[in-house]
Amino acid sequence: MLTGQCHCGAIRYEMPDTFDHHALCHCSDCRRHAGAPMVAWALVAADALTVTGDPVVYASSDHGRRHFCGTCGTGLFYTNDAIFPGKIDVQSATLDDPDALAGPFGHIQIAERIGWMAGADGLPMFDRYPGG
């Protein structure tokens, strides 16, 4: 089992290390909710996820439900019974050890990707904040 939590630790979870998919989502809903250019999701059976604490659930669309910490605001889970009944997406970057999960299979919803993300791999990279 893999473990994870929100930023403040009020919500913790355990999930299996096997999953249906692990992808980087570029849809505008994910971007707006996370405040990030993309979000990494690992889809698992809902009954295989154990959650300690009480996430707030927000109806972000007709069928989509986003689960987040009401204290620190960390996005944690996403459910959509119309698209994947009985499953739950876990924001894999909230795992205690995100590297314990096999890497994403690809990018999804790139029709909504921010234009400048297409060339992000070519940007300079720094181990820490540059010049600091």
N, CA, C and O atoms as a Tinker XYZ file with bonds, in Angstrom:
   528  protein
     1  N      0.833000   -1.189000    0.000000    73     2
     2  CA     0.000000    0.000000    0.000000    64     1     3
     3  C      0.877000    1.253000    0.000000    63     2     4     5
     4  O      1.966000    1.277000    0.574000    81     3
     5  N      0.369000    2.283000   -0.659000    73     3     6
     6  CA     1.033000    3.571000   -0.684000    64     5     7
     7  C      0.257000    4.537000    0.197000    63     6     8     9
     8  O     -0.960000    4.420000    0.337000    81     7
     9  N      0.963000    5.487000    0.787000    73     7    10
    10  CA     0.309000    6.454000    1.667000    64     9    11
    11  C      0.518000    7.861000    1.137000    63    10    12    13
    12  O      1.473000    8.142000    0.413000    81    11
    13  N     -0.410000    8.743000    1.519000    73    11    14
    14  CA    -0.306000   10.140000    1.128000    64    13    15
    15  C     -1.116000   11.005000    2.066000    63    14    16    17
    16  O     -1.773000   10.514000    2.984000    81    15
    17  N     -1.058000   12.311000    1.817000    73    15    18
    18  CA    -1.777000   13.233000    2.689000    64    17    19
    19  C     -1.903000   14.603000    2.036000    63    18    20    21
    20  O     -1.268000   14.904000    1.025000    81    19
    21  N     -2.752000   15.421000    2.660000    73    19    22
    22  CA    -2.852000   16.817000    2.251000    64    21    23
    23  C     -1.655000   17.577000    2.826000    63    22    24    25
    24  O     -0.847000   16.995000    3.550000    81    23
    25  N     -1.536000   18.839000    2.520000    73    23    26
    26  CA    -0.395000   19.641000    2.966000    64    25    27
    27  C     -0.313000   19.739000    4.484000    63    26    28    29
    28  O      0.777000   19.643000    5.049000    81    27
    29  N     -1.456000   19.929000    5.158000    73    27    30
    30  CA    -1.426000   20.108000    6.613000    64    29    31
    31  C     -1.496000   18.793000    7.392000    63    30    32    33
    32  O     -1.277000   18.790000    8.603000    81    31
    33  N     -1.795000   17.679000    6.723000    73    31    34
    34  CA    -1.847000   16.376000    7.373000    64    33    35
    35  C     -3.192000   16.034000    7.998000    63    34    36    37
    36  O     -3.323000   14.982000    8.624000    81    35
    37  N     -4.203000   16.900000    7.844000    73    35    38
    38  CA    -5.518000   16.620000    8.413000    64    37    39
    39  C     -6.190000   15.438000    7.718000    63    38    40    41
    40  O     -7.015000   14.748000    8.316000    81    39
    41  N     -5.833000   15.208000    6.455000    73    39    42
    42  CA    -6.376000   14.083000    5.702000    64    41    43
    43  C     -5.228000   13.212000    5.235000    63    42    44    45
    44  O     -4.292000   13.681000    4.588000    81    43
    45  N     -5.317000   11.925000    5.576000    73    43    46
    46  CA    -4.325000   10.952000    5.129000    64    45    47
    47  C     -5.057000    9.861000    4.374000    63    46    48    49
    48  O     -6.259000    9.668000    4.555000    81    47
    49  N     -4.328000    9.146000    3.525000    73    47    50
    50  CA    -4.953000    8.058000    2.781000    64    49    51
    51  C     -3.950000    6.960000    2.490000    63    50    52    53
    52  O     -2.737000    7.167000    2.514000    81    51
    53  N     -4.500000    5.772000    2.211000    73    51    54
    54  CA    -3.733000    4.619000    1.737000    64    53    55
    55  C     -4.386000    4.146000    0.454000    63    54    56    57
    56  O     -5.611000    4.079000    0.352000    81    55
    57  N     -3.558000    3.821000   -0.522000    73    55    58
    58  CA    -4.050000    3.309000   -1.803000    64    57    59
    59  C     -3.158000    2.169000   -2.257000    63    58    60    61
    60  O     -2.003000    2.082000   -1.841000    81    59
    61  N     -3.680000    1.295000   -3.106000    73    59    62
    62  CA    -2.845000    0.200000   -3.613000    64    61    63
    63  C     -1.775000    0.734000   -4.562000    63    62    64    65
    64  O     -1.910000    1.830000   -5.107000    81    63
    65  N     -0.714000   -0.044000   -4.755000    73    63    66
    66  CA     0.340000    0.380000   -5.690000    64    65    67
    67  C      0.039000   -0.070000   -7.114000    63    66    68    69
    68  O      0.866000    0.114000   -8.007000    81    67
    69  N     -1.128000   -0.654000   -7.336000    73    67    70
    70  CA    -1.582000   -0.986000   -8.680000    64    69    71
    71  C     -2.737000   -0.044000   -9.023000    63    70    72    73
    72  O     -3.486000    0.377000   -8.141000    81    71
    73  N     -2.875000    0.281000  -10.295000    73    71    74
    74  CA    -3.850000    1.276000  -10.693000    64    73    75
    75  C     -4.299000    1.018000  -12.123000    63    74    76    77
    76  O     -3.645000    0.288000  -12.868000    81    75
    77  N     -5.419000    1.624000  -12.499000    73    75    78
    78  CA    -5.940000    1.471000  -13.860000    64    77    79
    79  C     -5.168000    2.334000  -14.847000    63    78    80    81
    80  O     -4.856000    1.904000  -15.957000    81    79
    81  N     -4.868000    3.546000  -14.430000    73    79    82
    82  CA    -4.037000    4.432000  -15.248000    64    81    83
    83  C     -3.391000    5.481000  -14.352000    63    82    84    85
    84  O     -3.845000    5.735000  -13.236000    81    83
    85  N     -2.332000    6.077000  -14.859000    73    83    86
    86  CA    -1.644000    7.185000  -14.191000    64    85    87
    87  C     -1.305000    8.161000  -15.310000    63    86    88    89
    88  O     -0.507000    7.849000  -16.195000    81    87
    89  N     -1.910000    9.335000  -15.268000    73    87    90
    90  CA    -1.768000   10.271000  -16.378000    64    89    91
    91  C     -1.650000   11.697000  -15.887000    63    90    92    93
    92  O     -2.025000   12.017000  -14.759000    81    91
    93  N     -1.119000   12.554000  -16.757000    73    91    94
    94  CA    -1.028000   13.987000  -16.499000    64    93    95
    95  C     -2.171000   14.667000  -17.235000    63    94    96    97
    96  O     -2.222000   14.643000  -18.464000    81    95
    97  N     -3.088000   15.274000  -16.489000    73    95    98
    98  CA    -4.280000   15.874000  -17.082000    64    97    99
    99  C     -4.095000   17.375000  -17.274000    63    98   100   101
   100  O     -3.657000   18.085000  -16.369000    81    99
   101  N     -4.436000   17.838000  -18.462000    73    99   102
   102  CA    -4.301000   19.251000  -18.819000    64   101   103
   103  C     -5.646000   19.961000  -18.941000    63   102   104   105
   104  O     -5.687000   21.095000  -19.418000    81   103
   105  N     -6.749000   19.331000  -18.526000    73   103   106
   106  CA    -8.064000   19.967000  -18.711000    64   105   107
   107  C     -8.164000   21.241000  -17.874000    63   106   108   109
   108  O     -7.490000   21.386000  -16.853000    81   107
   109  N     -9.010000   22.151000  -18.322000    73   107   110
   110  CA    -9.140000   23.436000  -17.640000    64   109   111
   111  C     -9.706000   23.271000  -16.227000    63   110   112   113
   112  O     -9.352000   24.046000  -15.339000    81   111
   113  N    -10.577000   22.279000  -15.995000    73   111   114
   114  CA   -11.099000   22.056000  -14.643000    64   113   115
   115  C     -9.976000   21.682000  -13.678000    63   114   116   117
   116  O     -9.889000   22.237000  -12.582000    81   115
   117  N     -9.119000   20.749000  -14.077000    73   115   118
   118  CA    -7.998000   20.342000  -13.215000    64   117   119
   119  C     -7.058000   21.510000  -12.967000    63   118   120   121
   120  O     -6.612000   21.738000  -11.842000    81   119
   121  N     -6.760000   22.252000  -14.039000    73   119   122
   122  CA    -5.834000   23.388000  -13.895000    64   121   123
   123  C     -6.383000   24.430000  -12.936000    63   122   124   125
   124  O     -5.662000   24.920000  -12.067000    81   123
   125  N     -7.642000   24.768000  -13.088000    73   123   126
   126  CA    -8.234000   25.794000  -12.218000    64   125   127
   127  C     -8.317000   25.320000  -10.767000    63   126   128   129
   128  O     -8.035000   26.087000   -9.846000    81   127
   129  N     -8.696000   24.079000  -10.565000    73   127   130
   130  CA    -8.828000   23.586000   -9.198000    64   129   131
   131  C     -7.469000   23.505000   -8.510000    63   130   132   133
   132  O     -7.355000   23.812000   -7.323000    81   131
   133  N     -6.443000   23.096000   -9.244000    73   131   134
   134  CA    -5.114000   22.931000   -8.648000    64   133   135
   135  C     -4.271000   24.207000   -8.697000    63   134   136   137
   136  O     -3.311000   24.346000   -7.938000    81   135
   137  N     -4.624000   25.131000   -9.579000    73   135   138
   138  CA    -3.779000   26.308000   -9.751000    64   137   139
   139  C     -2.442000   25.937000  -10.360000    63   138   140   141
   140  O     -1.426000   26.574000  -10.082000    81   139
   141  N     -2.443000   24.906000  -11.193000    73   139   142
   142  CA    -1.219000   24.376000  -11.794000    64   141   143
   143  C     -1.483000   24.075000  -13.273000    63   142   144   145
   144  O     -2.638000   23.912000  -13.666000    81   143
   145  N     -0.440000   23.999000  -14.090000    73   143   146
   146  CA    -0.647000   23.762000  -15.518000    64   145   147
   147  C     -1.110000   22.349000  -15.866000    63   146   148   149
   148  O     -1.574000   22.116000  -16.982000    81   147
   149  N     -0.995000   21.413000  -14.942000    73   147   150
   150  CA    -1.483000   20.047000  -15.142000    64   149   151
   151  C     -1.517000   19.352000  -13.784000    63   150   152   153
   152  O     -0.905000   19.810000  -12.819000    81   151
   153  N     -2.249000   18.230000  -13.730000    73   151   154
   154  CA    -2.370000   17.473000  -12.491000    64   153   155
   155  C     -2.147000   15.995000  -12.815000    63   154   156   157
   156  O     -2.669000   15.486000  -13.806000    81   155
   157  N     -1.373000   15.316000  -11.975000    73   155   158
   158  CA    -1.132000   13.881000  -12.136000    64   157   159
   159  C     -2.190000   13.112000  -11.355000    63   158   160   161
   160  O     -2.425000   13.380000  -10.177000    81   159
   161  N     -2.836000   12.139000  -12.035000    73   159   162
   162  CA    -3.901000   11.337000  -11.439000    64   161   163
   163  C     -3.601000    9.855000  -11.589000    63   162   164   165
   164  O     -3.150000    9.410000  -12.644000    81   163
   165  N     -3.852000    9.092000  -10.530000    73   163   166
   166  CA    -3.782000    7.627000  -10.569000    64   165   167
   167  C     -5.163000    7.092000  -10.219000    63   166   168   169
   168  O     -5.684000    7.371000   -9.139000    81   167
   169  N     -5.755000    6.328000  -11.126000    73   167   170
   170  CA    -7.108000    5.808000  -10.954000    64   169   171
   171  C     -7.074000    4.440000  -10.283000    63   170   172   173
   172  O     -6.413000    3.520000  -10.764000    81   171
   173  N     -7.798000    4.313000   -9.158000    73   171   174
   174  CA    -7.871000    3.058000   -8.421000    64   173   175
   175  C     -9.333000    2.742000   -8.098000    63   174   176   177
   176  O    -10.206000    3.600000   -8.232000    81   175
   177  N     -9.588000    1.516000   -7.676000    73   175   178
   178  CA   -10.924000    1.148000   -7.217000    64   177   179
   179  C    -11.249000    1.950000   -5.958000    63   178   180   181
   180  O    -10.432000    2.032000   -5.041000    81   179
   181  N    -12.431000    2.535000   -5.918000    73   179   182
   182  CA   -12.812000    3.377000   -4.779000    64   181   183
   183  C    -12.777000    2.607000   -3.462000    63   182   184   185
   184  O    -12.416000    3.161000   -2.424000    81   183
   185  N    -13.154000    1.334000   -3.506000    73   183   186
   186  CA   -13.163000    0.559000   -2.262000    64   185   187
   187  C    -11.763000    0.124000   -1.824000    63   186   188   189
   188  O    -11.608000   -0.460000   -0.752000    81   187
   189  N    -10.755000    0.398000   -2.631000    73   187   190
   190  CA    -9.369000    0.079000   -2.263000    64   189   191
   191  C     -8.668000    1.263000   -1.604000    63   190   192   193
   192  O     -7.551000    1.123000   -1.107000    81   191
   193  N     -9.317000    2.426000   -1.598000    73   191   194
   194  CA    -8.751000    3.633000   -0.999000    64   193   195
   195  C     -9.284000    3.783000    0.417000    63   194   196   197
   196  O    -10.493000    3.724000    0.641000    81   195
   197  N     -8.380000    3.976000    1.374000    73   195   198
   198  CA    -8.763000    4.223000    2.763000    64   197   199
   199  C     -8.398000    5.662000    3.096000    63   198   200   201
   200  O     -7.257000    6.079000    2.895000    81   199
   201  N     -9.363000    6.422000    3.602000    73   199   202
   202  CA    -9.140000    7.840000    3.906000    64   201   203
   203  C     -9.383000    8.084000    5.385000    63   202   204   205
   204  O    -10.389000    7.643000    5.942000    81   203
   205  N     -8.452000    8.793000    6.018000    73   203   206
   206  CA    -8.586000    9.233000    7.401000    64   205   207
   207  C     -8.752000   10.744000    7.369000    63   206   208   209
   208  O     -7.920000   11.447000    6.795000    81   207
   209  N     -9.807000   11.245000    7.973000    73   207   210
   210  CA   -10.144000   12.662000    7.899000    64   209   211
   211  C    -11.357000   12.828000    6.996000    63   210   212   213
   212  O    -11.849000   11.860000    6.415000    81   211
   213  N    -11.829000   14.050000    6.884000    73   211   214
   214  CA   -13.058000   14.312000    6.142000    64   213   215
   215  C    -12.832000   15.329000    5.028000    63   214   216   217
   216  O    -12.902000   16.534000    5.268000    81   215
   217  N    -12.563000   14.857000    3.818000    73   215   218
   218  CA   -12.407000   15.797000    2.710000    64   217   219
   219  C    -13.721000   16.522000    2.416000    63   218   220   221
   220  O    -14.806000   15.974000    2.609000    81   219
   221  N    -13.601000   17.746000    1.952000    73   219   222
   222  CA   -14.741000   18.500000    1.447000    64   221   223
   223  C    -14.950000   18.036000    0.014000    63   222   224   225
   224  O    -13.981000   17.817000   -0.712000    81   223
   225  N    -16.199000   17.884000   -0.401000    73   223   226
   226  CA   -16.506000   17.443000   -1.759000    64   225   227
   227  C    -17.187000   18.588000   -2.496000    63   226   228   229
   228  O    -18.174000   19.150000   -2.021000    81   227
   229  N    -16.652000   18.921000   -3.652000    73   227   230
   230  CA   -17.145000   20.016000   -4.479000    64   229   231
   231  C    -17.635000   19.459000   -5.811000    63   230   232   233
   232  O    -16.895000   18.753000   -6.495000    81   231
   233  N    -18.873000   19.768000   -6.183000    73   231   234
   234  CA   -19.428000   19.342000   -7.471000    64   233   235
   235  C    -18.892000   20.283000   -8.549000    63   234   236   237
   236  O    -19.436000   21.365000   -8.767000    81   235
   237  N    -17.825000   19.860000   -9.217000    73   235   238
   238  CA   -17.163000   20.723000  -10.199000    64   237   239
   239  C    -17.802000   20.651000  -11.583000    63   238   240   241
   240  O    -17.498000   21.468000  -12.452000    81   239
   241  N    -18.690000   19.670000  -11.787000    73   239   242
   242  CA   -19.424000   19.533000  -13.047000    64   241   243
   243  C    -20.654000   18.670000  -12.765000    63   242   244   245
   244  O    -20.892000   18.291000  -11.618000    81   243
   245  N    -21.429000   18.360000  -13.788000    73   243   246
   246  CA   -22.637000   17.544000  -13.584000    64   245   247
   247  C    -22.342000   16.245000  -12.845000    63   246   248   249
   248  O    -23.086000   15.861000  -11.942000    81   247
   249  N    -21.261000   15.566000  -13.221000    73   247   250
   250  CA   -20.933000   14.270000  -12.624000    64   249   251
   251  C    -19.626000   14.277000  -11.832000    63   250   252   253
   252  O    -19.397000   13.379000  -11.021000    81   251
   253  N    -18.775000   15.261000  -12.051000    73   251   254
   254  CA   -17.464000   15.304000  -11.407000    64   253   255
   255  C    -17.514000   15.833000   -9.985000    63   254   256   257
   256  O    -18.187000   16.823000   -9.697000    81   255
   257  N    -16.791000   15.158000   -9.104000    73   255   258
   258  CA   -16.692000   15.566000   -7.705000    64   257   259
   259  C    -15.226000   15.643000   -7.320000    63   258   260   261
   260  O    -14.484000   14.670000   -7.452000    81   259
   261  N    -14.821000   16.803000   -6.845000    73   259   262
   262  CA   -13.439000   17.014000   -6.406000    64   261   263
   263  C    -13.404000   17.015000   -4.886000    63   262   264   265
   264  O    -14.186000   17.712000   -4.239000    81   263
   265  N    -12.494000   16.233000   -4.322000    73   263   266
   266  CA   -12.373000   16.068000   -2.879000    64   265   267
   267  C    -11.082000   16.765000   -2.454000    63   266   268   269
   268  O    -10.018000   16.515000   -3.020000    81   267
   269  N    -11.183000   17.634000   -1.459000    73   267   270
   270  CA   -10.011000   18.393000   -1.032000    64   269   271
   271  C    -10.059000   18.639000    0.468000    63   270   272   273
   272  O    -11.096000   18.461000    1.107000    81   271
   273  N     -8.932000   19.047000    1.017000    73   271   274
   274  CA    -8.859000   19.357000    2.446000    64   273   275
   275  C     -9.482000   20.732000    2.676000    63   274   276   277
   276  O     -9.102000   21.710000    2.032000    81   275
   277  N    -10.442000   20.797000    3.598000    73   275   278
   278  CA   -11.088000   22.061000    3.925000    64   277   279
   279  C    -10.216000   22.982000    4.752000    63   278   280   281
   280  O    -10.527000   24.166000    4.885000    81   279
   281  N     -9.136000   22.469000    5.311000    73   279   282
   282  CA    -8.234000   23.292000    6.118000    64   281   283
   283  C     -7.153000   23.947000    5.260000    63   282   284   285
   284  O     -6.989000   25.167000    5.288000    81   283
   285  N     -6.419000   23.138000    4.500000    73   283   286
   286  CA    -5.290000   23.684000    3.724000    64   285   287
   287  C     -5.597000   23.836000    2.234000    63   286   288   289
   288  O     -4.850000   24.502000    1.517000    81   287
   289  N     -6.682000   23.230000    1.761000    73   287   290
   290  CA    -7.088000   23.375000    0.367000    64   289   291
   291  C     -6.483000   22.387000   -0.612000    63   290   292   293
   292  O     -6.781000   22.447000   -1.805000    81   291
   293  N     -5.644000   21.484000   -0.141000    73   291   294
   294  CA    -5.008000   20.520000   -1.046000    64   293   295
   295  C     -6.042000   19.658000   -1.755000    63   294   296   297
   296  O     -6.888000   19.038000   -1.110000    81   295
   297  N     -5.974000   19.616000   -3.096000    73   295   298
   298  CA    -6.800000   18.709000   -3.870000    64   297   299
   299  C     -6.270000   17.293000   -3.724000    63   298   300   301
   300  O     -5.061000   17.074000   -3.801000    81   299
   301  N     -7.163000   16.323000   -3.515000    73   299   302
   302  CA    -6.736000   14.956000   -3.258000    64   301   303
   303  C     -7.334000   13.936000   -4.216000    63   302   304   305
   304  O     -6.613000   13.106000   -4.768000    81   303
   305  N     -8.658000   13.992000   -4.418000    73   303   306
   306  CA    -9.336000   12.931000   -5.158000    64   305   307
   307  C    -10.343000   13.525000   -6.143000    63   306   308   309
   308  O    -10.767000   14.675000   -6.024000    81   307
   309  N    -10.707000   12.691000   -7.123000    73   307   310
   310  CA   -11.729000   13.066000   -8.098000    64   309   311
   311  C    -12.558000   11.832000   -8.409000    63   310   312   313
   312  O    -12.009000   10.761000   -8.666000    81   311
   313  N    -13.873000   11.977000   -8.388000    73   311   314
   314  CA   -14.767000   10.887000   -8.780000    64   313   315
   315  C    -15.704000   11.379000   -9.864000    63   314   316   317
   316  O    -16.050000   12.559000   -9.921000    81   315
   317  N    -16.110000   10.457000  -10.724000    73   315   318
   318  CA   -17.070000   10.751000  -11.780000    64   317   319
   319  C    -17.750000    9.430000  -12.148000    63   318   320   321
   320  O    -17.230000    8.655000  -12.950000    81   319
   321  N    -18.910000    9.188000  -11.554000    73   319   322
   322  CA   -19.599000    7.913000  -11.760000    64   321   323
   323  C    -20.082000    7.723000  -13.187000    63   322   324   325
   324  O    -20.357000    6.593000  -13.589000    81   323
   325  N    -20.193000    8.792000  -13.963000    73   323   326
   326  CA   -20.610000    8.660000  -15.364000    64   325   327
   327  C    -19.461000    8.151000  -16.233000    63   326   328   329
   328  O    -19.693000    7.434000  -17.206000    81   327
   329  N    -18.222000    8.516000  -15.888000    73   327   330
   330  CA   -17.058000    8.140000  -16.697000    64   329   331
   331  C    -16.384000    6.877000  -16.168000    63   330   332   333
   332  O    -16.060000    5.977000  -16.942000    81   331
   333  N    -16.174000    6.807000  -14.854000    73   331   334
   334  CA   -15.534000    5.631000  -14.270000    64   333   335
   335  C    -16.194000    5.256000  -12.940000    63   334   336   337
   336  O    -15.666000    5.554000  -11.869000    81   335
   337  N    -17.365000    4.592000  -13.027000    73   335   338
   338  CA   -18.083000    4.195000  -11.809000    64   337   339
   339  C    -17.258000    3.242000  -10.943000    63   338   340   341
   340  O    -16.575000    2.348000  -11.443000    81   339
   341  N    -17.344000    3.461000   -9.631000    73   339   342
   342  CA   -16.636000    2.593000   -8.691000    64   341   343
   343  C    -15.142000    2.862000   -8.601000    63   342   344   345
   344  O    -14.419000    2.120000   -7.937000    81   343
   345  N    -14.676000    3.908000   -9.256000    73   343   346
   346  CA   -13.246000    4.250000   -9.261000    64   345   347
   347  C    -13.051000    5.630000   -8.650000    63   346   348   349
   348  O    -13.991000    6.418000   -8.549000    81   347
   349  N    -11.829000    5.908000   -8.248000    73   347   350
   350  CA   -11.474000    7.226000   -7.731000    64   349   351
   351  C    -10.081000    7.585000   -8.227000    63   350   352   353
   352  O     -9.161000    6.769000   -8.178000    81   351
   353  N     -9.939000    8.805000   -8.699000    73   351   354
   354  CA    -8.634000    9.317000   -9.115000    64   353   355
   355  C     -7.965000    9.946000   -7.901000    63   354   356   357
   356  O     -8.590000   10.712000   -7.167000    81   355
   357  N     -6.708000    9.626000   -7.695000    73   355   358
   358  CA    -5.914000   10.163000   -6.597000    64   357   359
   359  C     -4.856000   11.077000   -7.192000    63   358   360   361
   360  O     -4.160000   10.691000   -8.131000    81   359
   361  N     -4.728000   12.287000   -6.653000    73   359   362
   362  CA    -3.664000   13.174000   -7.121000    64   361   363
   363  C     -2.341000   12.597000   -6.632000    63   362   364   365
   364  O     -1.991000   12.704000   -5.457000    81   363
   365  N     -1.621000   11.988000   -7.555000    73   363   366
   366  CA    -0.448000   11.195000   -7.186000    64   365   367
   367  C      0.702000   12.026000   -6.627000    63   366   368   369
   368  O      1.582000   11.475000   -5.967000    81   367
   369  N      0.720000   13.320000   -6.867000    73   367   370
   370  CA     1.775000   14.155000   -6.291000    64   369   371
   371  C      1.583000   14.347000   -4.784000    63   370   372   373
   372  O      2.480000   14.854000   -4.110000    81   371
   373  N      0.417000   13.944000   -4.244000    73   371   374
   374  CA     0.183000   14.036000   -2.800000    64   373   375
   375  C      0.635000   12.784000   -2.056000    63   374   376   377
   376  O      0.512000   12.712000   -0.833000    81   375
   377  N      1.156000   11.803000   -2.780000    73   375   378
   378  CA     1.700000   10.618000   -2.118000    64   377   379
   379  C      2.916000   10.994000   -1.278000    63   378   380   381
   380  O      3.653000   11.917000   -1.624000    81   379
   381  N      3.125000   10.284000   -0.184000    73   379   382
   382  CA     4.316000   10.520000    0.639000    64   381   383
   383  C      5.582000   10.263000   -0.172000    63   382   384   385
   384  O      6.587000   10.950000    0.012000    81   383
   385  N      5.541000    9.288000   -1.059000    73   383   386
   386  CA     6.657000    8.979000   -1.951000    64   385   387
   387  C      6.113000    8.825000   -3.374000    63   386   388   389
   388  O      5.872000    7.702000   -3.815000    81   387
   389  N      5.916000    9.931000   -4.101000    73   387   390
   390  CA     5.354000    9.840000   -5.447000    64   389   391
   391  C      6.161000    8.941000   -6.381000    63   390   392   393
   392  O      5.600000    8.381000   -7.323000    81   391
   393  N      7.453000    8.790000   -6.144000    73   391   394
   394  CA     8.284000    7.942000   -6.989000    64   393   395
   395  C      8.006000    6.452000   -6.778000    63   394   396   397
   396  O      8.469000    5.627000   -7.565000    81   395
   397  N      7.263000    6.096000   -5.736000    73   395   398
   398  CA     6.910000    4.693000   -5.503000    64   397   399
   399  C      5.869000    4.203000   -6.505000    63   398   400   401
   400  O      5.691000    2.996000   -6.670000    81   399
   401  N      5.191000    5.112000   -7.164000    73   399   402
   402  CA     4.187000    4.780000   -8.164000    64   401   403
   403  C      4.840000    4.842000   -9.540000    63   402   404   405
   404  O      5.582000    5.778000   -9.837000    81   403
   405  N      4.569000    3.853000  -10.371000    73   403   406
   406  CA     5.112000    3.873000  -11.733000    64   405   407
   407  C      4.690000    5.168000  -12.421000    63   406   408   409
   408  O      3.577000    5.654000  -12.223000    81   407
   409  N      5.577000    5.710000  -13.220000    73   407   410
   410  CA     5.337000    6.991000  -13.877000    64   409   411
   411  C      4.103000    7.008000  -14.757000    63   410   412   413
   412  O      3.592000    5.952000  -15.132000    81   411
   413  N      3.616000    8.203000  -15.092000    73   411   414
   414  CA     2.429000    8.331000  -15.937000    64   413   415
   415  C      2.627000    7.693000  -17.307000    63   414   416   417
   416  O      3.738000    7.656000  -17.837000    81   415
   417  N      1.527000    7.188000  -17.873000    73   415   418
   418  CA     1.581000    6.601000  -19.210000    64   417   419
   419  C      1.527000    7.680000  -20.277000    63   418   420   421
   420  O      1.916000    7.435000  -21.419000    81   419
   421  N      1.049000    8.875000  -19.927000    73   419   422
   422  CA     0.975000    9.937000  -20.924000    64   421   423
   423  C      0.219000   11.155000  -20.436000    63   422   424   425
   424  O     -0.168000   11.258000  -19.272000    81   423
   425  N      0.021000   12.073000  -21.369000    73   423   426
   426  CA    -0.721000   13.304000  -21.126000    64   425   427
   427  C     -2.134000   13.119000  -21.664000    63   426   428   429
   428  O     -2.322000   12.546000  -22.737000    81   427
   429  N     -3.136000   13.606000  -20.915000    73   427   430
   430  CA    -4.519000   13.538000  -21.383000    64   429   431
   431  C     -5.120000   14.941000  -21.404000    63   430   432   433
   432  O     -4.628000   15.856000  -20.745000    81   431
   433  N     -6.186000   15.085000  -22.171000    73   431   434
   434  CA    -6.902000   16.352000  -22.323000    64   433   435
   435  C     -5.994000   17.465000  -22.865000    63   434   436   437
   436  O     -6.128000   18.628000  -22.485000    81   435
   437  N     -5.078000   17.093000  -23.750000    73   435   438
   438  CA    -4.164000   18.108000  -24.280000    64   437   439
   439  C     -4.860000   19.094000  -25.210000    63   438   440   441
   440  O     -4.270000   20.112000  -25.574000    81   439
   441  N     -6.099000   18.814000  -25.603000    73   439   442
   442  CA    -6.870000   19.787000  -26.376000    64   441   443
   443  C     -7.063000   21.072000  -25.574000    63   442   444   445
   444  O     -7.293000   22.133000  -26.154000    81   443
   445  N     -6.972000   20.986000  -24.237000    73   443   446
   446  CA    -7.119000   22.141000  -23.358000    64   445   447
   447  C     -5.799000   22.583000  -22.742000    63   446   448   449
   448  O     -5.787000   23.453000  -21.872000    81   447
   449  N     -4.702000   22.003000  -23.174000    73   447   450
   450  CA    -3.379000   22.320000  -22.614000    64   449   451
   451  C     -3.036000   23.796000  -22.834000    63   450   452   453
   452  O     -3.355000   24.365000  -23.879000    81   451
   453  N     -2.395000   24.400000  -21.857000    73   451   454
   454  CA    -1.877000   25.759000  -22.005000    64   453   455
   455  C     -0.813000   25.715000  -23.098000    63   454   456   457
   456  O      0.047000   24.834000  -23.083000    81   455
   457  N     -0.857000   26.641000  -24.036000    73   455   458
   458  CA     0.048000   26.630000  -25.182000    64   457   459
   459  C      1.515000   26.517000  -24.818000    63   458   460   461
   460  O      2.250000   25.757000  -25.448000    81   459
   461  N      1.954000   27.263000  -23.806000    73   459   462
   462  CA     3.382000   27.242000  -23.461000    64   461   463
   463  C      3.826000   25.953000  -22.793000    63   462   464   465
   464  O      5.027000   25.749000  -22.614000    81   463
   465  N      2.907000   25.078000  -22.418000    73   463   466
   466  CA     3.294000   23.781000  -21.842000    64   465   467
   467  C      3.844000   22.835000  -22.905000    63   466   468   469
   468  O      4.575000   21.901000  -22.575000    81   467
   469  N      3.508000   23.058000  -24.171000    73   467   470
   470  CA     3.977000   22.172000  -25.246000    64   469   471
   471  C      5.499000   22.160000  -25.337000    63   470   472   473
   472  O      6.076000   21.145000  -25.726000    81   471
   473  N      6.158000   23.252000  -24.991000    73   471   474
   474  CA     7.617000   23.320000  -25.071000    64   473   475
   475  C      8.302000   23.316000  -23.724000    63   474   476   477
   476  O      9.492000   23.623000  -23.647000    81   475
   477  N      7.591000   22.978000  -22.653000    73   475   478
   478  CA     8.159000   23.066000  -21.301000    64   477   479
   479  C      9.378000   22.172000  -21.099000    63   478   480   481
   480  O     10.251000   22.506000  -20.298000    81   479
   481  N      9.460000   21.044000  -21.806000    73   479   482
   482  CA    10.619000   20.153000  -21.649000    64   481   483
   483  C     11.914000   20.810000  -22.094000    63   482   484   485
   484  O     12.991000   20.409000  -21.652000    81   483
   485  N     11.830000   21.811000  -22.957000    73   483   486
   486  CA    13.023000   22.469000  -23.468000    64   485   487
   487  C     13.519000   23.631000  -22.625000    63   486   488   489
   488  O     14.545000   24.227000  -22.951000    81   487
   489  N     12.818000   23.967000  -21.549000    73   487   490
   490  CA    13.233000   25.085000  -20.700000    64   489   491
   491  C     14.457000   24.705000  -19.859000    63   490   492   493
   492  O     14.661000   23.528000  -19.561000    81   491
   493  N     15.269000   25.694000  -19.476000    73   491   494
   494  CA    16.393000   25.402000  -18.578000    64   493   495
   495  C     15.882000   24.798000  -17.271000    63   494   496   497
   496  O     14.775000   25.103000  -16.826000    81   495
   497  N     16.696000   23.941000  -16.664000    73   495   498
   498  CA    16.320000   23.289000  -15.410000    64   497   499
   499  C     17.353000   23.589000  -14.339000    63   498   500   501
   500  O     18.553000   23.640000  -14.608000    81   499
   501  N     16.865000   23.787000  -13.109000    73   499   502
   502  CA    17.712000   24.131000  -11.971000    64   501   503
   503  C     17.375000   23.201000  -10.812000    63   502   504   505
   504  O     16.204000   22.893000  -10.591000    81   503
   505  N     18.383000   22.748000  -10.068000    73   503   506
   506  CA    18.146000   21.896000   -8.898000    64   505   507
   507  C     17.374000   22.635000   -7.818000    63   506   508   509
   508  O     16.574000   22.025000   -7.109000    81   507
   509  N     17.589000   23.892000   -7.684000    73   507   510
   510  CA    16.897000   24.745000   -6.717000    64   509   511
   511  C     16.570000   26.065000   -7.389000    63   510   512   513
   512  O     16.814000   26.229000   -8.585000    81   511
   513  N     16.025000   26.998000   -6.644000    73   511   514
   514  CA    15.672000   28.299000   -7.186000    64   513   515
   515  C     16.923000   28.960000   -7.769000    63   514   516   517
   516  O     17.937000   29.071000   -7.081000    81   515
   517  N     16.860000   29.403000   -9.039000    73   515   518
   518  CA    18.073000   29.962000   -9.668000    64   517   519
   519  C     18.520000   31.253000   -8.992000    63   518   520   521
   520  O     17.704000   32.105000   -8.641000    81   519
   521  N     19.809000   31.375000   -8.821000    73   519   522
   522  CA    20.411000   32.575000   -8.251000    64   521   523
   523  C     20.296000   32.671000   -6.738000    63   522   524   525
   524  O     20.676000   33.681000   -6.145000    81   523
   525  N     19.764000   31.604000   -6.103000    73   523   526
   526  CA    19.528000   31.679000   -4.650000    64   525   527
   527  C     20.547000   30.959000   -3.846000    63   526   528
   528  O     20.466000   30.943000   -2.617000    81   527
